[in-house]
Amino acid sequence: MLRLFGRIAFTACVLLLTCCGGPSAETPLSGGAGGSAAGASGAATVAQGGSSGGSTGGASLGGSGGQALAVSSGGAMACTSYVDAKGYTLTVHLKNASSTTLYLGPQTSTCTGERLFQVQDGARNVLPPLDACHTSCQALMQTGPVACPLACATPSTITLAPGQTVDVPWDGRYAVPQTLPQACMPSGSTGPNSCVQAQQIEAAAFTFVAEAGTRRQCLDASGTCTCAASANGTCTSASSVISGTIITSELLVKLEPSETSPGGTPPYIALEFKDVAK
């Protein structure tokens, strides 16, 4: 179940979730989180941080398929200890509850391919995402290193009119760098043995954070953007970043992946962007 611990500079909503099982209809149990202008009084600063092993900033994160600790009879790490955790199904629901059009996306053009929200542990360290191109330890054992594109991905933004929403799936997993033992490498392989393992969170408090801009900056030489319509009524503009006033929405919840909600359906984590007080 989801247990609401409190809001950090924002209004909270109480939600339940099913963390095991396949996708089903998402129904919110109450209203979403409020928004406020970034940098406003009382707004929390997003702490940047990494993860190594089973914790970040002191918060226990390793779940099923967690930190590779299994030992074989020979004393070496068991290769199965580096297999990715399967994760579960959870939807993050982003809604424009303001009276103006907002834009979702990165504020700067980077090569990492940023998602539309962050998940932070109890110490406000960001759980390293699995979105960017990487070689998983599981893939490295089976087929060898993954060849990532040399060129950076072009950033894009989503136009969100008042009342519109975007649902983003999240599987409760985060990235942990590992070094694969040579015994686990494909036969005859002499390449690098560094890889990333997908581990699942344990029951703990996490903060979901999303940002929206009141403007969109087009990076094309012409200075204009073409917005391609989506099935949900929104549209996406390639080669653009968000700008203007940045509105932040946060929600602090306790996730318990092993539990099932009473109704048997997985509600979503609701983050709402509201009008900035003037």
Secondary structure in CASP SS format (residue, H / E / C, confidence):
PFRMAT SS
TARGET T0000
AUTHOR 0000-0000-0000
METHOD secondary structure of the structure
MODEL  1
M C 1.00
L C 1.00
R E 1.00
L E 1.00
F E 1.00
G E 1.00
R C 1.00
I C 1.00
A C 1.00
F C 1.00
T C 1.00
A C 1.00
C C 1.00
V C 1.00
L C 1.00
L C 1.00
L C 1.00
T C 1.00
C C 1.00
C C 1.00
G C 1.00
G C 1.00
P C 1.00
S C 1.00
A C 1.00
E C 1.00
T C 1.00
P C 1.00
L C 1.00
S C 1.00
G C 1.00
G C 1.00
A E 1.00
G C 1.00
G E 1.00
S E 1.00
A E 1.00
A C 1.00
G C 1.00
A C 1.00
S C 1.00
G C 1.00
A C 1.00
A C 1.00
T C 1.00
V C 1.00
A E 1.00
Q C 1.00
G C 1.00
G C 1.00
S C 1.00
S E 1.00
G C 1.00
G C 1.00
S E 1.00
T E 1.00
G C 1.00
G C 1.00
A E 1.00
S E 1.00
L C 1.00
G C 1.00
G C 1.00
S C 1.00
G C 1.00
G C 1.00
Q C 1.00
A C 1.00
L C 1.00
A C 1.00
V E 1.00
S C 1.00
S C 1.00
G C 1.00
G C 1.00
A C 1.00
M E 1.00
A C 1.00
C H 1.00
T H 1.00
S H 1.00
Y H 1.00
V C 1.00
D C 1.00
A C 1.00
K C 1.00
G C 1.00
Y C 1.00
T C 1.00
L E 1.00
T E 1.00
V E 1.00
H E 1.00
L E 1.00
K E 1.00
N E 1.00
A C 1.00
S C 1.00
S C 1.00
T C 1.00
T C 1.00
L E 1.00
Y E 1.00
L E 1.00
G C 1.00
P C 1.00
Q C 1.00
T C 1.00
S C 1.00
T C 1.00
C C 1.00
T C 1.00
G C 1.00
E C 1.00
R C 1.00
L C 1.00
F C 1.00
Q E 1.00
V E 1.00
Q E 1.00
D C 1.00
G C 1.00
A C 1.00
R C 1.00
N E 1.00
V E 1.00
L C 1.00
P C 1.00
P C 1.00
L C 1.00
D C 1.00
A C 1.00
C C 1.00
H C 1.00
T C 1.00
S E 1.00
C H 1.00
Q H 1.00
A H 1.00
L H 1.00
M H 1.00
Q H 1.00
T C 1.00
G C 1.00
P C 1.00
V C 1.00
A C 1.00
C C 1.00
P C 1.00
L C 1.00
A C 1.00
C C 1.00
A C 1.00
T C 1.00
P C 1.00
S E 1.00
T E 1.00
I E 1.00
T E 1.00
L E 1.00
A C 1.00
P C 1.00
G C 1.00
Q C 1.00
T E 1.00
V E 1.00
D E 1.00
V E 1.00
P E 1.00
W E 1.00
D C 1.00
G C 1.00
R E 1.00
Y E 1.00
A E 1.00
V E 1.00
P E 1.00
Q E 1.00
T E 1.00
L C 1.00
P C 1.00
Q H 1.00
A H 1.00
C H 1.00
M C 1.00
P C 1.00
S C 1.00
G C 1.00
S C 1.00
T C 1.00
G C 1.00
P C 1.00
N C 1.00
S E 1.00
C E 1.00
V E 1.00
Q E 1.00
A E 1.00
Q E 1.00
Q E 1.00
I C 1.00
E C 1.00
A C 1.00
A E 1.00
A E 1.00
F E 1.00
T E 1.00
F E 1.00
V E 1.00
A E 1.00
E E 1.00
A E 1.00
G E 1.00
T E 1.00
R E 1.00
R E 1.00
Q E 1.00
C E 1.00
L C 1.00
D C 1.00
A C 1.00
S C 1.00
G C 1.00
T C 1.00
C C 1.00
T C 1.00
C E 1.00
A E 1.00
A E 1.00
S C 1.00
A C 1.00
N C 1.00
G C 1.00
T C 1.00
C E 1.00
T E 1.00
S E 1.00
A E 1.00
S C 1.00
S E 1.00
V E 1.00
I E 1.00
S E 1.00
G E 1.00
T E 1.00
I E 1.00
I E 1.00
T E 1.00
S E 1.00
E E 1.00
L E 1.00
L E 1.00
V E 1.00
K E 1.00
L E 1.00
E C 1.00
P C 1.00
S C 1.00
E C 1.00
T C 1.00
S C 1.00
P C 1.00
G C 1.00
G C 1.00
T C 1.00
P C 1.00
P C 1.00
Y C 1.00
I E 1.00
A E 1.00
L E 1.00
E E 1.00
F E 1.00
K C 1.00
D C 1.00
V C 1.00
A C 1.00
K C 1.00
END
